[in-house]
């Protein structure tokens, strides 16, 4: 079985078209069974009702609905937690990731690769700021962490059941799903595709969400900020020692250093560095505290995968 995981948030204008494309692509793939897992991230529009109507006509369609908005990475994690396939494929529900890429991903998997990435060769309908911030993100992640990713980014992936099980045994909350999968290792390859413009609606990725993903990814997979703090502390101490020697020598010569402005500049610079370093420590400490609280990464309101399995089990018990 092949599980197609589709994180969904306020995509009422795209769902029918997306389901049509998925059905058209998969009906040609004879010999494979599919399940379409729509993970509804607590949508506020008609998304859950449309999914319910689609599920009534196709038993391959399964839905997981969150009780609160938890983010797209949590939605992907939930899909991987409950999917039943021998392999899972993650696609966006906004039709920017074309379902036609599914056969190409499976071809690479059948060659023996455990992880297959869909690497963006080109992005349609995106402004300069979005493209520049994306390139900057992946450039920094490749330089500052021990996880290697394509410089243009990958929004689509296929992972084998072995990788799914390993991922599910890594219960981190504040992290990037993509970087965690890459960090797990296993044999990996990639194919390129053109990321299309949205079929309808607007992107849900705000600047604050992008910044959170950046800090989550950096802190989860890099010790560079901590090393930076140590380095800046050593440099500040060394410069302070040099400045102290200058003051001492000038005092012996009868030319004590004077100047309120210079003193305030030094105090403000050191104070600014200290505040930055405390903020970095705070980011690490908050994530550590968040993990130790043990709160779930997502809260599920409805899960037809579990419900259908429970119903089948109960039916068998009744028959026995």
C-alpha positions as CSV (number, residue, x, y, z in Angstrom):
1,X,0.0,0.0,0.0
2,X,1.1,3.6,-0.8
3,X,0.1,6.3,1.7
4,X,-0.3,9.9,0.3
5,X,-0.1,12.4,3.1
6,X,-1.7,15.8,2.4
7,X,-1.4,18.5,5.2
8,X,-4.4,20.7,4.8
9,X,-5.4,24.1,6.2
10,X,-8.2,26.3,4.7
11,X,-7.9,24.7,1.3
12,X,-11.6,24.5,0.4
13,X,-11.0,25.9,-3.1
14,X,-8.3,23.3,-3.9
15,X,-9.6,20.0,-2.5
16,X,-12.0,18.9,-5.3
17,X,-9.4,19.6,-8.0
18,X,-6.7,17.9,-5.9
19,X,-8.8,14.8,-5.4
20,X,-9.5,14.7,-9.1
21,X,-5.8,14.9,-10.0
22,X,-4.9,12.2,-7.4
23,X,-7.6,9.9,-8.8
24,X,-6.5,10.5,-12.4
25,X,-2.8,9.7,-11.6
26,X,-3.4,6.7,-9.3
27,X,-6.0,4.9,-11.5
28,X,-3.2,4.4,-14.1
29,X,-0.9,2.7,-11.5
30,X,-2.2,-0.8,-11.6
31,X,-0.9,-3.1,-8.9
32,X,-0.7,-0.5,-6.2
33,X,-3.2,0.2,-3.4
34,X,-3.5,3.7,-2.2
35,X,-4.8,5.7,0.8
36,X,-5.2,9.4,0.7
37,X,-4.6,10.8,4.2
38,X,-5.8,14.4,4.5
39,X,-4.6,16.0,7.8
40,X,-6.8,18.9,8.5
41,X,-4.9,21.4,10.7
42,X,-8.1,22.8,12.3
43,X,-9.3,24.6,9.2
44,X,-11.8,27.4,9.7
45,X,-13.5,27.2,6.3
46,X,-15.5,24.4,4.6
47,X,-12.5,22.1,4.3
48,X,-13.7,19.4,6.8
49,X,-17.1,19.2,5.2
50,X,-15.7,18.9,1.7
51,X,-13.3,16.1,2.9
52,X,-16.2,14.4,4.6
53,X,-18.2,14.4,1.3
54,X,-15.2,13.1,-0.7
55,X,-14.7,10.3,1.9
56,X,-18.3,9.1,1.4
57,X,-17.6,8.4,-2.2
58,X,-14.1,6.9,-1.9
59,X,-13.0,4.6,0.9
60,X,-9.3,5.4,0.1
61,X,-9.8,8.9,1.5
62,X,-9.0,9.1,5.3
63,X,-9.0,12.2,7.4
64,X,-7.3,13.3,10.6
65,X,-8.6,16.6,12.1
66,X,-6.7,18.5,14.7
67,X,-8.6,20.1,17.6
68,X,-6.3,23.1,17.4
69,X,-4.0,24.6,14.8
70,X,-0.6,22.9,15.3
71,X,1.3,23.7,12.0
72,X,2.1,21.9,8.8
73,X,5.1,19.9,10.2
74,X,2.9,18.5,13.0
75,X,0.3,17.6,10.3
76,X,3.0,15.7,8.4
77,X,4.1,14.0,11.6
78,X,0.5,12.9,12.4
79,X,0.2,11.5,8.9
80,X,3.3,9.5,9.2
81,X,2.2,8.2,12.7
82,X,-1.0,6.7,11.4
83,X,-0.3,5.8,7.8
84,X,-0.5,2.1,6.9
85,X,1.4,2.0,3.7
86,X,4.7,0.3,2.9
87,X,5.8,3.8,1.7
88,X,4.5,7.3,2.3
89,X,4.5,10.3,0.0
90,X,4.0,13.9,1.2
91,X,2.3,16.4,-1.1
92,X,1.0,19.9,-0.5
93,X,-2.8,20.3,-0.7
94,X,-2.6,23.6,-2.6
95,X,-1.7,21.8,-5.9
96,X,1.8,23.5,-6.0
97,X,3.2,20.0,-5.8
98,X,1.8,18.1,-8.9
99,X,0.4,14.6,-8.2
100,X,1.9,13.6,-11.5
101,X,5.3,13.3,-9.7
102,X,4.1,10.2,-7.7
103,X,5.1,7.6,-10.4
104,X,8.6,9.1,-10.7
105,X,9.0,9.0,-6.9
106,X,8.0,5.3,-6.8
107,X,10.4,4.5,-9.7
108,X,13.3,5.6,-7.5
109,X,11.9,3.8,-4.5
110,X,11.7,0.5,-6.5
111,X,15.4,0.9,-7.2
112,X,16.1,0.5,-3.5
113,X,16.2,4.0,-2.2
114,X,14.6,4.5,1.2
115,X,14.2,8.3,0.9
116,X,13.4,10.1,-2.4
117,X,13.3,13.9,-2.4
118,X,11.3,16.1,-4.8
119,X,13.7,19.0,-5.4
120,X,12.4,22.3,-6.7
121,X,14.0,23.1,-10.0
122,X,11.8,26.2,-10.5
123,X,9.0,27.9,-8.5
124,X,6.1,29.5,-10.4
125,X,4.1,32.4,-9.0
126,X,6.5,33.4,-6.2
127,X,7.8,36.9,-5.5
128,X,11.4,37.8,-5.1
129,X,11.3,38.0,-1.3
130,X,9.9,34.4,-1.0
131,X,12.6,33.1,-3.3
132,X,15.4,35.0,-1.6
133,X,14.4,34.0,1.9
134,X,14.1,30.3,0.8
135,X,17.5,30.3,-0.7
136,X,19.0,32.0,2.3
137,X,17.3,29.5,4.7
138,X,18.8,26.5,2.9
139,X,22.2,28.1,2.5
140,X,22.4,28.8,6.2
141,X,21.1,25.3,7.2
142,X,23.7,23.7,5.0
143,X,26.5,25.8,6.5
144,X,25.4,25.9,10.1
145,X,24.1,22.3,10.7
146,X,25.3,18.8,10.1
147,X,22.3,18.1,7.8
148,X,22.7,18.5,4.0
149,X,19.7,19.6,2.0
150,X,19.3,20.7,-1.7
151,X,20.1,24.4,-2.1
152,X,16.8,25.1,-3.7
153,X,14.8,23.1,-1.1
154,X,12.6,20.1,-1.2
155,X,8.9,20.1,-0.4
156,X,8.0,16.6,-1.6
157,X,9.4,13.4,-0.2
158,X,8.9,9.7,-0.3
159,X,10.0,7.5,2.6
160,X,10.0,3.8,3.1
161,X,8.3,2.0,6.0
162,X,11.7,1.6,7.6
163,X,12.2,5.3,7.7
164,X,8.6,5.9,8.8
165,X,9.2,3.7,11.8
166,X,12.5,5.4,12.7
167,X,10.9,8.8,12.3
168,X,8.0,7.8,14.6
169,X,10.6,6.8,17.2
170,X,11.9,10.4,17.3
171,X,9.3,12.3,19.3
172,X,10.7,15.8,18.9
173,X,8.2,18.6,18.7
174,X,10.1,21.8,17.9
175,X,12.0,20.5,14.8
176,X,11.8,20.4,11.0
177,X,10.3,17.1,9.7
178,X,12.4,17.4,6.5
179,X,15.7,17.9,8.3
180,X,14.9,15.1,10.8
181,X,14.3,12.7,7.9
182,X,17.5,13.8,6.2
183,X,19.3,13.4,9.5
184,X,18.1,9.8,9.9
185,X,20.3,8.8,7.0
186,X,19.3,5.8,4.9
187,X,19.9,5.7,1.2
188,X,18.6,8.9,-0.4
189,X,18.2,10.3,-3.9
190,X,16.2,13.1,-5.5
191,X,14.3,14.0,-8.6
192,X,13.6,17.6,-9.8
193,X,10.2,19.1,-10.6
194,X,8.7,22.6,-11.2
195,X,6.8,23.9,-8.2
196,X,3.6,25.3,-9.7
197,X,1.7,28.4,-8.6
198,X,-1.2,27.9,-6.2
199,X,-4.4,26.8,-7.9
200,X,-6.5,29.0,-5.5
201,X,-6.2,30.8,-2.2
202,X,-3.1,32.3,-0.5
203,X,-0.1,30.9,1.2
204,X,-0.4,30.2,4.9
205,X,3.3,30.6,5.5
206,X,3.7,33.9,7.3
207,X,7.0,35.6,8.2
208,X,6.6,34.6,11.9
209,X,6.1,30.9,10.9
210,X,9.2,31.1,8.7
211,X,11.3,32.6,11.5
212,X,10.1,29.9,13.9
213,X,11.0,27.1,11.4
214,X,14.5,28.7,11.0
215,X,15.2,28.8,14.8
216,X,13.6,25.3,15.3
217,X,15.8,23.9,12.5
218,X,19.0,25.7,13.7
219,X,18.7,24.8,17.3
220,X,17.6,21.2,16.7
221,X,20.6,20.4,14.5
222,X,23.4,22.8,15.3
223,X,25.6,23.8,18.2
224,X,26.9,26.8,16.3
225,X,24.9,29.4,18.3
226,X,26.5,28.1,21.5
227,X,29.9,28.1,20.0
228,X,29.3,31.6,18.8
229,X,28.5,32.7,22.3
230,X,31.7,31.2,23.6
231,X,33.7,32.8,20.9
232,X,32.2,36.3,21.5
233,X,32.8,35.9,25.2
234,X,36.5,35.1,24.6
235,X,36.8,38.0,22.1
236,X,35.1,40.5,24.5
237,X,37.4,39.4,27.4
238,X,40.5,39.8,25.2
239,X,39.4,43.2,24.0
240,X,38.6,44.2,27.5
241,X,42.1,43.1,28.7
242,X,43.7,45.1,25.9
243,X,41.7,48.2,26.7
244,X,42.6,47.8,30.4
245,X,46.3,47.7,29.5
246,X,45.8,50.9,27.4
247,X,44.1,52.7,30.3
248,X,46.8,51.5,32.7
249,X,49.7,52.6,30.5
250,X,48.1,56.0,29.8
251,X,47.5,56.5,33.5
252,X,51.2,55.9,34.2
253,X,52.1,58.4,31.6
254,X,49.8,61.0,33.2
255,X,47.2,60.8,30.4
256,X,44.2,59.0,31.9
257,X,41.6,58.1,29.4
258,X,38.7,60.5,29.6
259,X,35.4,60.4,27.8
260,X,31.9,59.6,28.9
261,X,30.8,58.8,25.3
262,X,33.5,56.1,24.8
263,X,32.6,54.5,28.1
264,X,28.9,54.4,27.2
265,X,29.6,52.9,23.8
266,X,31.6,50.1,25.4
267,X,28.9,49.4,28.0
268,X,26.1,49.4,25.4
269,X,28.0,47.1,23.1
270,X,28.8,44.6,25.8
271,X,25.2,44.9,27.1
272,X,23.8,44.2,23.6
273,X,26.0,41.2,23.2
274,X,24.9,39.9,26.6
275,X,21.2,40.3,25.7
276,X,21.7,38.5,22.4
277,X,23.5,35.6,24.1
278,X,20.8,35.4,26.8
279,X,18.2,35.2,24.0
280,X,20.0,32.3,22.4
281,X,20.2,30.5,25.7
282,X,16.5,31.2,26.2
283,X,15.7,29.6,22.9
284,X,17.5,26.4,23.8
285,X,16.1,26.4,27.4
286,X,12.5,27.0,26.2
287,X,12.7,24.1,23.7
288,X,14.1,21.9,26.4
289,X,11.4,22.9,28.8
290,X,8.7,22.3,26.1
291,X,10.0,18.8,25.5
292,X,10.0,17.9,29.3
293,X,6.4,19.1,29.8
294,X,5.3,16.1,27.7
295,X,2.5,17.9,26.0
296,X,1.5,16.3,22.7
297,X,2.8,17.7,19.4
298,X,-0.8,17.7,18.1
299,X,-4.3,17.1,19.5
300,X,-6.5,15.0,17.3
301,X,-10.3,15.7,17.2
302,X,-11.2,13.0,14.7
303,X,-9.2,10.3,13.0
304,X,-11.0,8.0,10.5
305,X,-7.9,5.8,10.2
306,X,-8.2,4.8,13.8
307,X,-12.0,4.8,13.7
308,X,-12.2,2.6,10.7
309,X,-9.6,0.2,12.2
310,X,-11.6,0.0,15.4
311,X,-14.8,-0.6,13.6
312,X,-13.3,-3.4,11.6
313,X,-11.9,-5.0,14.8
314,X,-15.2,-4.7,16.6
315,X,-17.0,-6.2,13.6
316,X,-14.7,-9.2,13.6
317,X,-15.2,-9.7,17.3
318,X,-19.0,-9.6,16.8
319,X,-18.8,-12.2,14.1
320,X,-16.7,-14.5,16.3
